[in-house]
Amino acid sequence: MRGDERQARVREVRRRLAQSGPPWTREHERDFETVTLPERDCDLLRDLLISDRVETVVEVGLAYGSSALAIGEALVTIDPPHPRHIIVDPFQQRAYANVGWDLLRTAGLDSTARLMCAWSSIALPALVTDGLIADAAFVDGSHRFHEVFVDLYFLRKIVRPGGLIVMDDDWTPSVRTAVRYYERNLGWAAIPDAFTGGTLRNIGDDPAAELVPRCRAIRLPESMAEPPFEQFHPS
C-alpha cells in the first residue's frame, strides 16, 4: 500500500471516530466525550510530531484510541525507516474491550504499534531495561500526582535528549504539579504555542480560575545532567 493510501486509511478511521464515536463504549454517561482527546488537539499533536520528524513514540494510555490514531498518522506521514509506537495501557482489554486497539488495527497501524497491557510503573522500567530510545512521548494515563511523577521519571530515561513529552490534562493540579517539578529542577521547557489552538480548560475545573490549553508540550534539555540535591526548587 502506498504512503498516500495509508494516510487516507488512517484519516478515514479518525474521521469516523470523531464524528460517530467508537463502536463500543463503557456504560458511563458520555464516556467517550469525557475520556478521549478532542479531534483538534489530536491534529495539533500529529502536527507537532511531524514537525519533529519522530520515529519512535511512547504513549501512556490508549482508551478509545483517538490520540493513538493521531500518532499513527504522524508516523505514516513521516514514513521513517523504522517507525515504532509503543502503547502502555493496563485497562485496554479488561475495561475497554480492546476497542482502541481494534481501531488501530482497522487503520492498518498494528504493524508498527505494540500494546503493553501493564501498569506504566512496570512497563516503562522494562523499556528502560530494554534500552529503548524514543523521540517523543504522549502521557494520558493515571492523573494521580505520584503516578504522573513516576511516569515522567522513567520517560526522562527513555525519551532522547532534546525530545518531546506531551501531557494531556495539564489543567488538573496533580498533573501540573508533577510537570512543574521537572521544569523547575531539570530544565524541561514548555513549548508555549504548541496547543494554543486546542481545547482550553480552567485550572482545577474552577470556573473562576485561569484558562489554559488542555495539553502541554515540553522540550527536554539536550543533556540529562543531574542537578546537585542542594538546588531543589519546590513545584
Salt bridges, closest charged atoms under 4 A:
ASP4 OD1 - ARG2 NE 3.19
GLU5 OE2 - ARG2 NH1 3.32
GLU12 OE2 - ARG15 NH2 2.59
GLU12 OE2 - ARG16 NH1 3.51
ASP31 OD2 - ARG26 NE 2.89
ASP43 OD1 - ARG14 NH2 2.79
ASP43 OD1 - ARG46 NH1 3.58
ASP47 OD1 - ARG46 NE 2.89
ASP52 OD2 - ARG219 NH1 2.68
GLU59 OE1 - HIS85 NE2 2.85
GLU73 OE2 - ARG11 NE 2.88
GLU73 OE1 - ARG14 NH1 2.78
GLU73 OE2 - ARG46 NH1 3.21
ASP102 OD1 - ARG105 NH1 3.88
ASP135 OD1 - ARG160 NE 2.89
ASP140 OD1 - HIS143 NE2 3.83
GLU147 OE1 - ARG144 NH1 3.13
ASP168 OD1 - ARG214 NE 2.69
ASP169 OD2 - HIS143 NE2 2.59
ASP169 OD1 - ARG214 NE 3.43
ASP170 OD2 - ARG176 NH1 3.03
ASP170 OD1 - ARG180 NH1 3.28
ASP170 OD2 - ARG216 NH1 3.76
GLU183 OE1 - ARG180 NE 3.63
GLU183 OE2 - ARG216 NE 2.87
ASP205 OD1 - ARG201 NH2 2.97
GLU226 OE2 - ARG156 NH1 3.02
